[in-house]
Amino acid sequence: MKAEEMKGEFDKLFPSPKCELNYRSPYELLVAVILSAQCTDKRVNIVTEGLFKEYNTPEKILTLTQEELEEKIHSCGFYHNKAKSILNMSRALVEKYNGRVPDTLEDLQTLAGVGRKTANVVYSEAFGGDALAVDTHVLRVSNRLGLANTENPTKCELALMKYFPKHFWSELHLQMVHFGRYKCKSQNPDCEDCPFVKACQYNKK
């Protein structure tokens, strides 16, 4: 299946895909994405609803101790490392960027807790950049559809970037996330009426 044809099928399935993390600023999005590692967006939204009422800027977050922040984000899992990353990231924003989230992939990746995937999400979602973030859903779907043959997210991203035109990337990322989350699930995927069934490596097995 050609790239344009495949994108057309994703457009039919998810014509107006939206990020399912709730946020009102690039900073809130950045914190939410860090919290979303190994955690559902639904759980993150419950946690950030309370957190962002009082602590929605790097300056405000930095008034919390590590232990206080851990307590507030505890249910997201890996709370010790996540709290440490959020505090260090917030400190860097205040010291190097006047409290503002940088709008380039390079600068974003210098921040604590911000890897390639997180930077891509913030760059595309908050700043309208072209980026293809590879999370667990995108990785699974890419391998099943024969778009990649790797468990390495960066190699998968590069394969997708090579296959799809740049102007597809940001929307396609969201469409593939939704497809993996709601249809092409890890266990018991819904293969009935799937437009990609002929290309699917999972289905062939």
GIQUI-V878951 format. One record per pair of residues at least 12 apart in sequence whose ideal C-beta (glycine too) atoms are under 8 Angstrom apart, sorted by the first residue. I is the first residue (numbers start at 0). GAP is how many residues later the second one is. D is the distance in Angstrom with one decimal. If there is no record, write none. Layout:
i | gap | d
I | GAP | D
I | GAP | D
//
This chain:
i | gap | d
0 | 195 | 7.0
0 | 197 | 7.6
0 | 198 | 5.2
2 | 160 | 5.5
2 | 161 | 4.9
2 | 162 | 6.8
2 | 165 | 7.3
5 | 139 | 7.6
5 | 190 | 7.3
5 | 193 | 8.0
6 | 157 | 6.8
6 | 161 | 5.4
6 | 165 | 6.3
8 | 186 | 4.1
8 | 187 | 6.7
9 | 162 | 6.5
9 | 165 | 4.1
9 | 166 | 7.2
9 | 169 | 6.8
10 | 164 | 7.5
11 | 183 | 7.4
12 | 162 | 7.0
12 | 165 | 7.7
12 | 166 | 6.4
12 | 170 | 7.5
12 | 182 | 7.4
13 | 160 | 7.2
13 | 161 | 4.5
13 | 164 | 4.9
13 | 165 | 7.0
16 | 154 | 6.3
16 | 157 | 3.6
16 | 158 | 5.0
16 | 160 | 7.7
16 | 161 | 5.6
17 | 156 | 7.0
18 | 102 | 7.7
18 | 106 | 5.2
18 | 155 | 6.5
19 | 21 | 4.4
19 | 22 | 7.9
19 | 25 | 7.8
20 | 12 | 6.8
20 | 15 | 6.5
20 | 20 | 5.3
20 | 23 | 6.1
20 | 24 | 6.6
20 | 27 | 7.9
21 | 23 | 4.8
21 | 26 | 6.5
21 | 27 | 7.1
22 | 25 | 7.6
23 | 28 | 7.5
23 | 32 | 7.4
24 | 31 | 7.0
24 | 76 | 8.0
24 | 101 | 8.0
25 | 74 | 7.8
25 | 75 | 3.9
25 | 77 | 7.8
25 | 96 | 6.4
25 | 100 | 3.9
25 | 101 | 7.1
26 | 29 | 7.1
26 | 30 | 6.2
26 | 31 | 6.3
26 | 66 | 7.4
26 | 74 | 5.3
27 | 20 | 7.0
27 | 24 | 5.7
27 | 28 | 5.8
28 | 92 | 7.6
28 | 93 | 5.7
28 | 96 | 6.1
28 | 97 | 5.2
29 | 59 | 7.1
29 | 71 | 5.6
29 | 81 | 7.8
29 | 84 | 7.2
29 | 88 | 7.4
29 | 92 | 5.4
29 | 96 | 7.8
30 | 17 | 6.9
30 | 20 | 7.7
30 | 21 | 8.0
30 | 30 | 7.6
30 | 55 | 5.8
31 | 12 | 5.5
31 | 13 | 7.8
31 | 16 | 5.4
32 | 85 | 4.9
32 | 88 | 5.2
32 | 89 | 6.4
33 | 48 | 5.9
33 | 51 | 5.7
33 | 52 | 5.9
33 | 55 | 7.2
33 | 79 | 4.8
33 | 80 | 7.3
33 | 84 | 6.4
34 | 12 | 6.5
34 | 13 | 7.0
34 | 38 | 6.0
34 | 41 | 4.7
34 | 47 | 5.9
34 | 51 | 7.9
35 | 40 | 7.8
36 | 41 | 6.7
36 | 45 | 7.2
37 | 39 | 5.6
37 | 40 | 6.1
38 | 37 | 4.7
38 | 38 | 5.3
38 | 39 | 7.9
42 | 32 | 6.3
42 | 33 | 6.1
43 | 32 | 6.1
45 | 29 | 7.6
46 | 25 | 7.2
46 | 26 | 5.7
46 | 28 | 6.1
46 | 29 | 5.5
49 | 22 | 7.1
50 | 21 | 5.4
50 | 22 | 6.9
54 | 17 | 7.8
56 | 42 | 6.7
57 | 31 | 7.7
57 | 32 | 3.6
57 | 33 | 7.5
57 | 35 | 4.4
57 | 36 | 5.2
57 | 41 | 5.4
58 | 31 | 7.9
58 | 35 | 6.3
58 | 40 | 6.0
60 | 25 | 6.4
60 | 26 | 6.8
60 | 29 | 4.6
61 | 25 | 6.7
61 | 28 | 5.4
61 | 29 | 6.4
61 | 32 | 6.8
63 | 23 | 7.6
65 | 17 | 5.5
65 | 18 | 6.5
65 | 21 | 6.3
68 | 14 | 4.2
68 | 17 | 6.5
68 | 18 | 6.5
69 | 13 | 4.5
72 | 13 | 7.8
80 | 32 | 7.9
81 | 31 | 7.2
83 | 28 | 7.5
83 | 29 | 7.9
84 | 27 | 4.8
84 | 28 | 2.7
84 | 29 | 8.0
85 | 27 | 6.7
87 | 23 | 7.9
87 | 24 | 3.5
87 | 25 | 7.2
88 | 22 | 4.5
88 | 23 | 4.5
88 | 24 | 5.5
88 | 25 | 6.5
91 | 18 | 7.3
91 | 19 | 5.5
91 | 20 | 6.6
92 | 18 | 7.2
100 | 21 | 6.9
100 | 25 | 7.0
102 | 20 | 7.3
102 | 23 | 7.8
102 | 24 | 4.5
102 | 26 | 7.7
103 | 19 | 7.5
104 | 14 | 5.1
104 | 15 | 7.0
104 | 18 | 5.2
104 | 24 | 7.4
104 | 26 | 6.9
107 | 14 | 5.9
107 | 15 | 6.3
115 | 17 | 8.0
115 | 37 | 7.3
115 | 38 | 6.2
115 | 41 | 7.2
116 | 16 | 4.9
116 | 17 | 6.0
116 | 18 | 6.1
116 | 36 | 6.3
117 | 15 | 7.8
118 | 12 | 7.8
119 | 12 | 6.5
119 | 13 | 3.7
119 | 14 | 7.9
119 | 37 | 7.7
119 | 53 | 7.6
120 | 12 | 4.6
120 | 52 | 7.9
123 | 45 | 7.3
123 | 46 | 3.9
123 | 49 | 6.8
124 | 45 | 7.6
127 | 42 | 7.8
128 | 41 | 7.2
129 | 36 | 4.9
129 | 37 | 6.7
129 | 39 | 4.8
129 | 40 | 5.8
130 | 38 | 6.0
130 | 39 | 6.1
130 | 42 | 7.3
131 | 25 | 5.5
131 | 28 | 5.2
131 | 29 | 5.7
131 | 32 | 7.6
131 | 37 | 4.3
131 | 38 | 7.5
131 | 40 | 6.8
131 | 41 | 5.2
132 | 24 | 7.7
132 | 40 | 5.2
133 | 19 | 4.2
133 | 20 | 7.6
133 | 22 | 4.9
133 | 23 | 4.6
133 | 26 | 7.3
134 | 18 | 7.8
134 | 42 | 6.4
135 | 44 | 7.6
135 | 50 | 8.0
136 | 39 | 6.6
136 | 40 | 4.9
136 | 42 | 7.5
136 | 43 | 2.8
136 | 44 | 5.5
136 | 47 | 7.9
137 | 18 | 7.2
137 | 22 | 7.7
137 | 35 | 6.5
137 | 38 | 4.7
137 | 39 | 6.2
137 | 42 | 6.6
138 | 12 | 7.1
138 | 14 | 5.8
138 | 17 | 5.4
139 | 40 | 5.5
139 | 44 | 6.9
139 | 46 | 6.3
140 | 35 | 5.1
140 | 38 | 5.8
140 | 39 | 4.6
140 | 43 | 5.3
141 | 14 | 5.2
141 | 17 | 7.1
141 | 18 | 6.2
141 | 34 | 7.3
142 | 13 | 7.6
142 | 58 | 6.8
143 | 40 | 6.3
143 | 45 | 8.0
143 | 56 | 5.5
143 | 57 | 5.4
143 | 58 | 4.3
143 | 59 | 7.9
144 | 51 | 5.4
144 | 54 | 5.4
144 | 55 | 6.2
144 | 56 | 7.3
145 | 53 | 5.6
145 | 54 | 7.7
145 | 55 | 5.5
146 | 12 | 6.2
146 | 13 | 6.1
146 | 16 | 5.9
147 | 12 | 6.8
159 | 12 | 7.7
183 | 18 | 8.0
188 | 13 | 6.7
190 | 12 | 5.7
//
